[in-house]
């Protein structure tokens, strides 16, 4: 499968968000990665439902919604109605994972589950038959622009082996650039989330294509 590039909206210029969306579309970006932070689950606050709804009316980019919030189950239907195509929640949240996955699927949305750097891969085993995406954090969630944690790479490989032919994509988020992308891809990543590295490039299309075409 060709590598997908997901652009993290955290690094976009919020004053010119409509222009940024056009820039992403023109660059051929595959997914729009939308980080939702509540200041409780992670020590930061980002954007929520109204911004996602506005974005959904402006772009056809696939909306990859990453809920870094305390109780994702309570908000599933609201994010689906606001335009999410995929909702990923954290295994470490307070919501019951099985109920949360079921709620996402009941709304005919793709379901993903994410784990922090310290959470072992084996914690995902009970959910492998139910999710579409596994999001591996290669930084501590909460802030953009952090450096890739190389000690997480073996976990990506372990998850790839655990999947055993299931139709699950592995998404890797945190510190992805031209130097770290080959490591994540060789370990088994299918989707690369990139934020500050991508948005600061003058030629975003060239950068995205270079990440997609890395030979491992």
URCOR-V141850 format. One record per backbone hydrogen bond with DSSP energy under -1.0 kcal/mol. NH is the residue of the N-H (numbers start at 1). CO is the residue of the C=O. Records with the same first field share a line. If there is no record, write none. Layout:
NH->CO / CO
This chain:
4->190
6->192
7->31
8->194
9->33
11->8
12->9
16->13
20->16
21->17
22->18
23->19
24->20
25->21
26->22
27->23
28->25
29->24
30->5
31->5
32->62
33->7
34->64
36->66
38->68
39->44
44->42
46->37
52->48
53->49
54->50
55->51
56->52
57->53
58->55
59->55
64->32
65->86
66->34
67->88
68->36
75->72
79->75
80->76
81->77
82->78
83->80
84->79
85->63
86->63
87->110
88->65
89->112
91->114
93->90
94->70
100->96
101->97
102->98
103->99
104->100
105->101
106->102
108->105
109->104
110->85
112->87
113->133
114->89
115->135
119->116
123->120
124->121
125->122
127->124
128->125
130->127
131->127
132->111
133->111
134->169
135->113
136->171
137->115
138->173
149->138
152->149
153->150
155->152
156->152
157->153
158->154
159->155
160->156
161->157
162->158
163->159
166->163
168->166
169->132
171->134
172->191
173->136
181->177
184->180
185->181
186->182
187->183
189->184
190->170
191->170
192->4
193->172
194->6
199->195
200->196
201->198
207->203
208->204
209->205
210->206
211->207
212->208
213->209
214->211
